[in-house]
Structure formats: structure tokens, C-alpha cells
Amino acid sequence: MPLIDKPLSELKTYPGRNPRPADYDAYWAAALQELDATDPKPELVPTKEITPRHSEAFDLWFTGVGGARVYAKYVRPKKSSGRNPAVLQFHGYTGNSGDFSGRLAWSGEGFCVAAMDCRGQGGRSEDAGAVKGTTYRGQIIRGLDDPDPRKLLYRQIFLDTAQLARVLMSFPEVDATRVGAMGGSQGGALTLACAALEPRIKRAAPVFPFLCDYQRVWEMDLAKDAYDELRTWFRQFDPLHAREQEIFTKLGYIDCQYLAPRIKAEVLMFTGLMDTICPPSSQYAAYNRITSKKDVVLYPDYGHEGLPGESDRTFNFMLGL
């Protein structure tokens, strides 16, 4: 089998390369305190975009840290008795939550489902942050030059995933003990972050997760495509790499591998071993730190693309909620 990364035997024990900030735990403890102090003020508005016969569809708005109003599509069964299981869905980098119709298979099986738009990307959620230094065009580097690491945009987006989970778990039609999270690429990273920051998440299905082990991606010369802004930042603002250690350490605050040990959910990860966008070793850096029940489904000949059977397998996995 051709390789673009480490052999599988080494992937299974790979510890990750990106530096972990010394105050990492305190950083996220303070972040969660800020989230606790943020009233989500959820608002459900029946949508005009679709009129399903057996489900109810809503535009869901809630407040995240810093006051941003965050948007999610929300669909629930029209007729149900008692509380329902629920799934949270997170989209890929720069994208959005997609169409309502893609959620109807879930509500048809008795699930409530919410699909979030990330701040400042291709959907409706607000980007309310102000930072010093360049933002160029990428969200990985947004806040990287600000002396306050709390300004890193992905800190706020990670917290949005937990806020969404809390909002859904507060709904009377949702069984808060039966909630799962899922998504691919950036959505895979947000799935890990959500399960780490909201320990009541029961099942998590990340597909080739992004935002893991930035330094490994850099050393593999894969700071392109989704990670291209890293290379652009160094070329524009640190061409001699005098700040390289500082920069990768700051990125460590938003590295999913260091959130992974907090996860209590059962995890089913999907990885293509030919992935040159989010290389397998970067994904395993997070996976190897998960201590809860876990499994990984490997696609030896596939990269960062549609994985045959993944959607059905994820669906069956969530049916176990």
C-alpha cells in the first residue's frame, strides 16, 4: 500500500508534535467560565425555506461568547411522545449548514437535529470579534498576532459548539442524555471540540478531523489547501521564522489533540490514509489521546473526499443513542 504519512503501526502510537501551552488547562477553564456566564437567549423561528410534512423546521439563533448571534438549522419530529435523541452537525471549513432537507432523514427516525453555521464563514452566524494584527483571510490565523490568546477565533467557535449542545439539551423535546455530534474536516474538529467541552455528549463521529497537530502538518509540507493560511502568514509576517516556536505554541490552544482527553463520549472516527489535506498522523494525534471507548474506520486508498459507506455507518452509530 502506498504511503503519504507514517506506517499504520506508528500512527497508532503517534503522540503529536505541536507544542502544548503551559497554561492550557487554565485557558480552557476560564473559557468555560465565560461560556457559563453567557446567556444563550435561544430563539426559534419557523423557517420559510421548507415545509416538511412529518417534521418541524426552524431557524435557531443563540448567543455565543462575545455577544455574537450564532445560527443553526433545527429540525424535530412533528409527532413524538416523550424526549427524543438529538444530533449536532458541523460543516467543513468556510462552508455552511447546507439545506434543511438533509436533516429530514434524522427527524424521520425520531431525532432532533441542529446544524450550526460557524462564525464568519459561509453561513449566517455573526463574526463579532475584534483583534489586533492581520486577519488576512483565514480563521486559523485570526487573532494569532493579538497578545491575548483569548482572541483566537477558533476559541470562540469551539465554545459555540458547546453552547449549541447546551441549548439543545435544554429543549423539552430533547433527551439530554442521548445527544451525539458529527461532521467532517472542520466539522470533525468541531465534533471533537464539542464532545470535549460538553461532557454530556454521548456519541461523536468525527470524519478526517481538521485543526489537529499544526506543526506536524507544517513539517510534512502540507500547509496548503485548508492549511494554506499558515504558509501565507509566515511568508508575509515572519519570513525568517523567528517566531515559529511562539506561533505553534499559540496554535496549541486551539489544537484538538489537547482537548481530546476531556472527551467522555463514545467515538467513531473515519480516516483516509491517503489524506493530504488533514494527514492521518494529525488525526491520530487527537485520536490517540482519547481515553473513552473509541474506534477508527480506515480507508486505505482514500484521501480527503467522500468515503463510501461513511454516512450510513455514522447513521447506524447514532441510532444507538
C-alpha positions as CSV (number, residue, x, y, z in Angstrom):
1,M,0.0,0.0,0.0
2,P,1.4,3.4,-0.9
3,L,2.1,5.8,2.0
4,I,1.9,9.6,2.3
5,D,2.4,9.5,6.1
6,K,3.7,7.2,8.8
7,P,3.1,3.4,8.6
8,L,-0.1,2.4,10.4
9,S,1.8,0.8,13.2
10,E,3.4,4.1,14.0
11,L,0.2,6.1,13.6
12,K,-1.4,4.0,16.4
13,T,1.2,5.3,18.9
14,Y,2.0,8.7,17.4
15,P,2.0,11.3,20.2
16,G,1.7,14.5,18.2
17,R,4.2,17.3,17.6
18,N,2.6,20.6,18.2
19,P,3.6,22.4,21.4
20,R,1.1,22.4,24.3
21,P,0.9,25.8,26.1
22,A,1.8,25.6,29.7
23,D,-1.4,27.2,30.8
24,Y,-3.6,25.2,28.5
25,D,-5.9,23.8,31.2
26,A,-6.4,27.2,32.9
27,Y,-7.1,28.8,29.4
28,W,-10.0,26.4,28.8
29,A,-11.2,26.5,32.4
30,A,-11.5,30.3,32.0
31,A,-13.2,29.9,28.6
32,L,-15.9,27.6,30.0
33,Q,-16.5,30.1,32.9
34,E,-17.1,32.8,30.2
35,L,-19.5,30.4,28.5
36,D,-21.3,29.7,31.8
37,A,-21.8,33.5,32.1
38,T,-23.2,33.9,28.6
39,D,-26.9,33.8,28.3
40,P,-27.6,31.9,25.1
41,K,-31.0,33.6,24.6
42,P,-32.2,31.0,22.1
43,E,-34.8,32.0,19.5
44,L,-36.7,29.5,17.4
45,V,-38.4,30.9,14.3
46,P,-40.3,28.6,11.9
47,T,-38.5,28.6,8.7
48,K,-40.0,29.6,5.3
49,E,-37.4,27.6,3.4
50,I,-39.1,24.2,3.6
51,T,-42.5,22.8,4.6
52,P,-41.9,19.2,5.6
53,R,-45.0,17.0,6.2
54,H,-43.7,14.9,9.2
55,S,-41.2,17.3,10.7
56,E,-41.0,20.9,12.0
57,A,-38.1,23.1,10.8
58,F,-36.8,26.2,12.5
59,D,-34.2,28.9,12.2
60,L,-32.4,28.7,15.6
61,W,-30.4,31.7,16.9
62,F,-28.4,31.8,20.1
63,T,-25.8,34.0,21.7
64,G,-22.2,32.8,21.9
65,V,-19.3,34.3,23.9
66,G,-18.5,37.9,23.0
67,G,-22.1,38.6,22.1
68,A,-22.2,37.1,18.6
69,R,-25.5,35.7,17.4
70,V,-25.0,32.2,16.0
71,Y,-27.3,30.5,13.6
72,A,-28.3,26.8,13.3
73,K,-30.9,24.9,11.3
74,Y,-33.1,22.9,13.6
75,V,-35.4,20.1,12.7
76,R,-37.5,17.9,15.0
77,P,-40.2,15.3,14.6
78,K,-43.7,16.7,14.3
79,K,-45.2,14.0,16.4
80,S,-43.3,12.4,19.2
81,S,-44.0,11.2,22.7
82,G,-41.5,12.0,25.4
83,R,-38.0,13.2,24.8
84,N,-36.0,12.4,21.6
85,P,-32.4,11.7,20.9
86,A,-30.6,14.5,19.1
87,V,-27.6,15.0,16.8
88,L,-25.4,18.1,16.3
89,Q,-23.9,18.6,12.8
90,F,-20.9,20.7,12.0
91,H,-19.7,21.7,8.4
92,G,-16.4,21.9,6.6
93,Y,-14.1,25.0,6.6
94,T,-15.6,28.1,5.0
95,G,-18.9,26.3,4.4
96,N,-22.3,26.4,5.9
97,S,-25.0,24.2,7.4
98,G,-26.5,23.3,4.0
99,D,-30.1,22.6,3.2
100,F,-32.9,21.7,5.7
101,S,-33.8,18.7,3.6
102,G,-30.6,16.9,4.5
103,R,-31.8,16.7,8.1
104,L,-35.2,15.1,7.4
105,A,-33.8,11.5,7.4
106,W,-32.8,12.1,11.1
107,S,-36.2,13.6,12.1
108,G,-37.8,10.7,10.3
109,E,-36.1,8.3,12.7
110,G,-37.2,10.3,15.7
111,F,-34.2,12.6,16.1
112,C,-34.0,16.3,16.7
113,V,-31.1,17.7,14.7
114,A,-29.2,21.0,14.7
115,A,-26.7,22.1,12.1
116,M,-24.6,25.1,13.0
117,D,-23.1,27.8,10.8
118,C,-19.6,28.8,12.0
119,R,-18.9,32.4,12.8
120,G,-17.6,34.4,9.8
121,Q,-17.8,31.6,7.3
122,G,-20.3,30.8,4.6
123,G,-23.5,30.9,6.6
124,R,-25.5,33.3,8.7
125,S,-23.6,33.4,12.0
126,E,-22.0,36.7,13.1
127,D,-18.3,37.3,13.5
128,A,-18.4,39.8,16.3
129,G,-14.7,39.7,17.3
130,A,-12.1,42.4,17.1
131,V,-8.4,41.6,17.2
132,K,-5.1,43.3,16.8
133,G,-2.9,42.3,13.8
134,T,-3.8,40.9,10.5
135,T,-6.7,38.5,9.8
136,Y,-5.7,38.1,6.2
137,R,-8.5,35.8,5.1
138,G,-8.1,32.7,7.2
139,Q,-9.7,31.8,10.5
140,I,-6.8,29.7,11.8
141,I,-4.6,32.8,11.9
142,R,-7.4,35.2,13.1
143,G,-6.1,36.5,16.5
144,L,-2.7,35.0,16.1
145,D,-0.9,38.3,16.4
146,D,-3.1,39.5,19.2
147,P,-1.2,39.4,22.5
148,D,-4.3,37.9,24.2
149,P,-4.7,34.3,23.1
150,R,-8.4,34.5,24.1
151,K,-8.8,36.4,20.9
152,L,-8.1,33.3,18.8
153,L,-11.3,32.9,16.7
154,Y,-11.4,29.2,17.0
155,R,-11.7,29.5,20.8
156,Q,-15.0,31.2,20.2
157,I,-16.1,28.7,17.6
158,F,-15.2,25.8,19.8
159,L,-17.3,27.4,22.6
160,D,-20.2,27.9,20.1
161,T,-20.4,24.1,19.7
162,A,-20.8,23.6,23.4
163,Q,-23.3,26.4,23.6
164,L,-25.4,24.8,20.9
165,A,-25.2,21.5,22.7
166,R,-26.4,23.2,25.9
167,V,-29.3,24.9,24.1
168,L,-30.5,21.7,22.5
169,M,-30.2,19.8,25.8
170,S,-32.4,22.4,27.4
171,F,-35.3,21.9,24.9
172,P,-38.2,19.9,26.4
173,E,-38.4,17.6,23.4
174,V,-34.7,16.5,23.7
175,D,-33.3,13.8,25.9
176,A,-30.1,15.4,27.2
177,T,-28.6,12.0,27.9
178,R,-28.8,10.9,24.2
179,V,-27.1,13.6,22.2
180,G,-24.4,13.0,19.5
181,A,-22.1,15.2,17.4
182,M,-20.8,14.6,13.9
183,G,-19.1,16.3,11.0
184,G,-16.2,16.1,8.5
185,S,-12.9,18.0,8.2
186,Q,-13.5,21.3,10.2
187,G,-16.8,19.6,11.2
188,G,-14.7,16.7,12.5
189,A,-12.6,19.1,14.6
190,L,-15.7,20.8,15.9
191,T,-17.2,17.4,16.8
192,L,-14.1,16.6,18.9
193,A,-14.2,20.1,20.5
194,C,-18.0,19.8,21.2
195,A,-17.6,16.4,22.9
196,A,-14.6,17.7,24.9
197,L,-16.3,20.9,26.1
198,E,-19.7,19.4,26.7
199,P,-19.1,16.1,28.5
200,R,-22.7,15.1,28.3
201,I,-22.3,14.4,24.5
202,K,-22.9,10.6,24.3
203,R,-21.5,9.7,20.8
204,A,-19.2,11.5,18.5
205,A,-18.4,10.7,14.8
206,P,-15.6,12.9,13.5
207,V,-14.6,12.4,9.9
208,F,-10.9,13.2,9.0
209,P,-10.8,16.0,11.6
210,F,-9.1,19.3,10.8
211,L,-7.3,21.6,13.4
212,C,-5.1,18.9,14.8
213,D,-1.3,18.9,15.3
214,Y,-0.5,22.0,13.2
215,Q,3.3,21.6,13.5
216,R,3.1,18.1,12.0
217,V,1.1,19.4,9.1
218,W,3.8,22.1,8.6
219,E,6.7,19.6,8.8
220,M,5.0,17.4,6.2
221,D,4.9,20.4,3.8
222,L,1.1,20.2,3.7
223,A,0.4,23.8,4.8
224,K,-1.6,24.2,1.6
225,D,-5.3,23.9,0.7
226,A,-7.2,24.1,4.1
227,Y,-3.9,25.0,5.9
228,D,-2.6,27.4,3.3
229,E,-3.0,30.4,5.6
230,L,-0.2,29.1,7.8
231,R,2.3,29.3,5.0
232,T,0.9,32.6,3.9
233,W,1.2,34.1,7.4
234,F,4.9,33.0,7.7
235,R,5.7,34.3,4.2
236,Q,4.1,37.7,4.9
237,F,4.8,38.3,8.6
238,D,7.7,36.0,9.7
239,P,9.7,35.1,6.6
240,L,12.7,34.1,8.7
241,H,10.6,32.0,11.1
242,A,12.0,33.9,14.1
243,R,8.6,33.4,15.9
244,E,8.0,29.8,14.8
245,Q,8.0,28.3,18.3
246,E,5.8,31.1,19.6
247,I,3.3,30.7,16.8
248,F,2.9,27.0,17.0
249,T,2.6,27.2,20.8
250,K,-0.2,29.7,20.5
251,L,-1.9,27.5,18.0
252,G,-1.7,24.8,20.6
253,Y,-4.6,26.5,22.4
254,I,-6.9,25.5,19.5
255,D,-5.3,22.1,18.8
256,C,-8.0,19.4,19.1
257,Q,-5.4,16.8,20.2
258,Y,-5.2,18.6,23.6
259,L,-8.9,18.8,24.0
260,A,-9.3,15.1,23.2
261,P,-8.5,13.7,26.7
262,R,-11.6,15.5,28.0
263,I,-14.0,13.5,25.8
264,K,-16.3,11.1,27.6
265,A,-18.4,10.2,24.5
266,E,-18.0,7.0,22.5
267,V,-16.0,8.0,19.4
268,L,-16.2,6.6,15.9
269,M,-13.6,8.3,13.7
270,F,-13.2,7.9,9.9
271,T,-9.7,8.4,8.3
272,G,-8.5,8.1,4.7
273,L,-4.8,7.0,4.8
274,M,-4.1,9.0,1.6
275,D,-5.4,12.3,3.1
276,T,-3.0,15.1,2.1
277,I,-5.3,17.8,3.4
278,C,-5.6,16.6,7.1
279,P,-2.8,14.0,7.1
280,P,-3.5,10.8,9.1
281,S,-0.9,11.5,11.7
282,S,-2.5,14.8,12.6
283,Q,-5.8,13.0,13.1
284,Y,-4.2,10.2,15.1
285,A,-2.5,12.8,17.3
286,A,-6.1,13.6,18.6
287,Y,-7.4,10.0,18.4
288,N,-4.6,8.6,20.5
289,R,-5.3,11.0,23.3
290,I,-9.0,9.9,23.6
291,T,-9.4,7.7,26.7
292,S,-13.2,6.9,26.2
293,K,-14.5,4.0,24.1
294,K,-13.3,4.6,20.6
295,D,-12.8,3.0,17.1
296,V,-11.5,4.3,13.8
297,V,-12.6,3.2,10.4
298,L,-9.8,3.3,7.9
299,Y,-10.0,3.8,4.1
300,P,-6.5,2.8,2.8
301,D,-7.0,4.2,-0.7
302,Y,-9.0,7.4,0.1
303,G,-8.0,10.9,0.9
304,H,-10.0,14.0,1.9
305,E,-13.1,13.1,0.0
306,G,-16.4,11.3,0.2
307,L,-15.8,8.0,2.0
308,P,-18.1,5.2,0.7
309,G,-20.5,3.9,3.4
310,E,-19.4,6.5,6.0
311,S,-22.8,8.3,6.1
312,D,-24.7,5.1,6.6
313,R,-22.2,3.8,9.3
314,T,-22.5,7.2,11.1
315,F,-26.3,7.0,10.9
316,N,-26.3,3.5,12.4
317,F,-23.8,4.6,15.1
318,M,-26.1,7.4,16.2
319,L,-29.1,5.1,16.2
320,G,-27.5,3.6,19.2
321,L,-28.1,6.7,21.3
